[in-house]
């Protein structure tokens, strides 16, 4: 078992933004241009913006986007307080503070899982700031108990609250719930996430509150692109139809041989489809 893991040495370090409450939000920035793309990662043990999107944001930057990869509070290299409730409002509020400090007025959120729920919340609460939106199996379109009935989500919750000190093997086995092909769970990825997880508090999952926003989806007027893996183990597949019916200007892609991480498992397809959606595709 690996005992000496430093997330600051295993993850690339960007800049830190001070937000209300004395917290710090970590941000990686790459590329420049008029289009600001904000990557919002999912939850789970040791999650970070880089571990979710390391195969994606460089392609967006190369296409002429200003890419911002933020670590949610409680995750990555951001602050990890154990005396707060990790509600959707809390996650979204500190991220919007960070974006204000970065001078980002209008942007395109790219959100997976929890990050997708945050993107939906941003689009509902700050519609004037959202140009387009890209979602990958987002939360926030079911009642919360439905999510914890999913096998991957149930395993993740148990992993957080068990009190057992994880090692690379146990975390690697858990992360396999995220994908269709376990080859995507590399030793490097496991080490990155184990280093972060050992510094996380269980309250990041035990106090998490993500409301069902289905009844408000009709208020989202920006174009929305949604990806959903048909072998999903965390988010009920019914959420794809909920978004297709609820968002007035939406396109939903169901991907075969794919679990929760379409941006990892089908990287080239994801990157090119997103760039086409943004009008930045080839030719």
C-alpha positions in Angstrom: 0.0 0.0 0.0 1.3 3.4 -0.9 1.6 5.6 2.2 3.3 8.8 1.0 1.1 10.6 -1.6 1.1 14.4 -2.1 -1.7 15.6 -4.4 0.2 18.8 -5.2 2.9 16.6 -6.7 0.6 14.3 -8.6 -1.8 16.9 -10.0 -0.8 20.0 -12.0 -1.0 23.1 -9.9 -2.6 26.3 -11.2 -3.8 29.3 -9.2 -5.9 29.6 -6.0 -8.8 32.0 -5.7 -10.0 33.2 -2.2 -13.7 33.0 -1.8 -16.2 33.7 1.0 -15.7 31.9 4.2 -11.9 31.8 3.9 -11.9 29.0 1.4 -9.6 28.5 -1.6 -10.7 27.3 -5.0 -8.1 25.7 -7.2 -8.2 26.5 -11.0 -6.2 25.3 -14.0 -6.3 27.6 -16.9 -5.2 26.9 -20.5 -5.7 28.6 -23.8 -7.2 32.0 -24.6 -10.0 33.3 -26.7 -13.5 34.8 -26.6 -15.1 31.5 -25.7 -14.7 30.6 -22.0 -15.3 26.9 -21.2 -15.6 26.0 -17.6 -15.1 22.3 -16.7 -17.0 21.0 -13.7 -16.1 17.6 -12.4 -18.1 15.0 -10.6 -18.0 13.8 -7.0 -16.5 10.6 -5.6 -13.4 9.7 -3.7 -10.4 11.9 -4.8 -12.2 13.6 -7.6 -10.6 16.7 -9.2 -11.0 18.7 -12.4 -7.7 17.4 -13.8 -8.5 13.7 -13.1 -11.9 14.0 -14.9 -10.9 16.2 -17.8 -7.1 15.8 -18.5 -7.9 14.2 -21.9 -10.3 17.0 -22.8 -9.4 20.6 -21.8 -6.2 20.7 -23.9 -8.2 19.9 -27.0 -10.6 22.8 -26.3 -7.7 25.1 -25.6 -6.0 24.1 -28.8 -9.3 24.9 -30.7 -9.2 28.5 -29.4 -11.1 28.4 -26.1 -10.1 29.8 -22.8 -10.4 26.7 -20.6 -10.9 26.8 -16.8 -10.8 23.6 -14.9 -12.1 24.2 -11.4 -11.8 21.9 -8.3 -15.1 22.0 -6.4 -14.8 22.9 -2.7 -14.1 19.6 -0.9 -12.3 18.1 -3.8 -9.0 18.3 -5.7 -6.6 21.0 -4.5 -9.4 23.2 -3.2 -10.3 23.7 0.5 -12.0 20.7 2.2 -13.9 22.1 5.2 -15.6 19.5 7.5 -18.0 22.0 9.2 -20.3 22.9 6.3 -23.2 21.3 4.4 -22.3 20.4 0.9 -25.4 21.6 -0.8 -25.8 22.5 -4.5 -26.2 26.1 -3.5 -22.9 26.0 -1.6 -21.0 24.4 -4.5 -22.4 26.8 -7.0 -22.0 29.9 -4.9 -18.3 29.5 -4.3 -17.6 28.6 -8.0 -19.5 31.7 -9.2 -17.3 33.8 -6.8 -14.2 32.2 -8.3 -15.4 32.9 -11.9 -16.1 36.5 -11.0 -12.5 36.8 -9.7 -11.3 35.4 -13.0 -13.2 38.0 -14.9 -15.5 35.4 -16.6 -18.8 37.0 -17.5 -20.3 34.6 -20.1 -19.2 31.0 -20.3 -20.0 27.4 -21.4 -20.2 25.0 -18.5 -19.1 21.4 -19.2 -20.4 19.3 -16.3 -20.3 15.6 -15.4 -22.4 14.1 -12.6 -22.3 16.6 -9.7 -20.7 19.0 -12.0 -23.6 18.6 -14.4 -26.1 19.4 -11.6 -24.0 22.5 -10.8 -24.1 23.5 -14.5 -27.9 23.2 -14.5 -28.1 25.3 -11.3 -25.9 28.0 -13.0 -28.1 28.0 -16.1 -31.3 28.4 -14.0 -29.9 31.0 -11.6 -27.6 33.0 -14.0 -29.2 32.5 -17.5 -27.6 35.7 -18.8 -24.1 34.3 -18.2 -24.5 30.9 -19.9 -24.0 30.7 -23.7 -24.4 27.0 -24.2 -24.1 24.0 -21.9 -22.6 20.5 -22.2 -23.7 17.8 -19.7 -22.5 14.2 -19.1 -25.0 12.2 -17.0 -25.7 15.1 -14.7 -27.3 14.9 -11.3 -30.3 17.0 -10.4 -33.0 15.4 -12.6 -34.1 12.7 -10.1 -35.0 12.7 -6.4 -31.8 12.0 -4.5 -32.8 8.5 -3.1 -33.0 7.3 -6.7 -29.3 8.0 -7.2 -28.2 6.1 -4.1 -30.1 3.0 -5.3 -27.7 2.9 -8.3 -24.9 0.3 -7.7 -22.0 2.7 -8.4 -23.4 5.4 -6.2 -24.2 3.0 -3.3 -20.6 1.7 -3.5 -19.1 5.2 -3.5 -21.2 6.3 -0.5 -20.1 3.2 1.5 -16.5 3.8 0.6 -16.7 7.3 2.0 -18.4 6.4 5.3 -16.8 3.0 6.0 -13.9 4.5 8.0 -11.5 2.0 6.3 -8.3 3.6 5.1 -8.2 2.9 1.4 -5.3 1.7 -0.7 -4.6 1.7 -4.4 -6.3 -1.7 -4.9 -9.5 -0.9 -3.1 -9.9 2.5 -4.7 -9.1 1.1 -8.1 -11.9 -1.5 -7.7 -14.3 1.2 -6.7 -13.4 3.4 -9.7 -14.2 0.6 -12.1 -17.8 1.3 -11.4 -17.4 4.5 -13.4 -16.5 2.9 -16.7 -17.5 0.2 -19.1 -13.9 -0.8 -19.8 -11.8 -1.1 -16.6 -8.6 -0.4 -18.7 -9.4 3.3 -18.3 -8.7 3.1 -14.6 -5.0 3.5 -14.8 -2.5 3.3 -11.9 -1.7 7.0 -12.4 -5.4 7.9 -12.1 -5.8 5.8 -9.0 -2.8 7.5 -7.4 -4.0 11.0 -8.2 -7.4 10.2 -6.6 -6.0 8.4 -3.6 -3.8 11.3 -2.7 -6.8 13.6 -2.7 -9.2 11.2 -1.0 -7.0 10.8 2.0 -7.5 14.5 2.7 -11.2 14.6 2.1 -13.9 14.7 4.8 -16.8 12.2 4.7 -19.2 15.2 5.0 -18.6 16.0 1.4 -20.8 13.0 0.6 -22.9 12.5 3.7 -24.2 16.1 3.7 -24.5 16.5 -0.1 -27.9 17.8 -1.1 -28.8 18.0 -4.8 -32.5 18.9 -5.5 -34.5 17.5 -8.4 -34.6 20.4 -10.9 -36.8 18.6 -13.5 -39.8 21.0 -13.2 -37.5 24.0 -14.0 -35.8 22.6 -17.1 -38.2 24.4 -19.4 -36.6 27.6 -18.2 -33.3 26.7 -19.7 -33.2 28.5 -23.0 -29.6 28.1 -24.1 -28.6 25.2 -26.4 -27.8 22.0 -24.4 -25.7 19.0 -25.5 -26.1 15.9 -23.3 -24.1 12.6 -23.3 -25.2 9.5 -21.5 -23.5 6.1 -21.4 -26.0 3.2 -21.7 -23.9 1.2 -19.2 -24.2 3.9 -16.6 -23.9 2.7 -13.0 -24.4 6.0 -11.2 -27.2 8.0 -12.8 -30.5 6.4 -14.0 -30.7 6.3 -17.8 -34.2 7.8 -17.5 -32.4 11.1 -16.9 -31.4 11.3 -20.5 -35.1 11.4 -21.6 -35.9 13.8 -18.8 -33.4 16.3 -20.2 -34.5 15.7 -23.8 -38.1 16.4 -23.0 -37.4 19.2 -20.5 -34.8 21.4 -22.1 -36.4 23.2 -25.1 -33.1 23.3 -27.1 -31.4 20.1 -26.4 -29.6 17.2 -28.2 -29.0 14.0 -26.3 -26.5 11.4 -27.3 -26.7 7.8 -25.9 -23.3 6.1 -26.2 -22.9 2.4 -26.2 -20.0 0.6 -24.4 -19.9 3.5 -22.0 -20.4 4.0 -18.3 -20.3 7.3 -16.3 -17.3 8.9 -18.0 -18.0 9.4 -21.7 -15.3 12.1 -21.8 -12.7 9.5 -20.7 -14.0 6.4 -22.4 -14.8 8.0 -25.7 -12.4 11.0 -25.6 -12.0 11.8 -29.3 -15.7 11.4 -30.0 -16.6 13.6 -27.0 -14.0 16.3 -27.8 -14.9 16.6 -31.5 -18.7 16.5 -30.9 -18.4 19.2 -28.3 -16.2 21.4 -30.5 -18.7 21.0 -33.4 -21.5 22.0 -31.0 -19.4 25.2 -30.1 -18.8 25.9 -33.8 -15.1 25.1 -33.5 -14.9 21.8 -35.3 -12.7 20.9 -38.2 -13.3 22.8 -41.4 
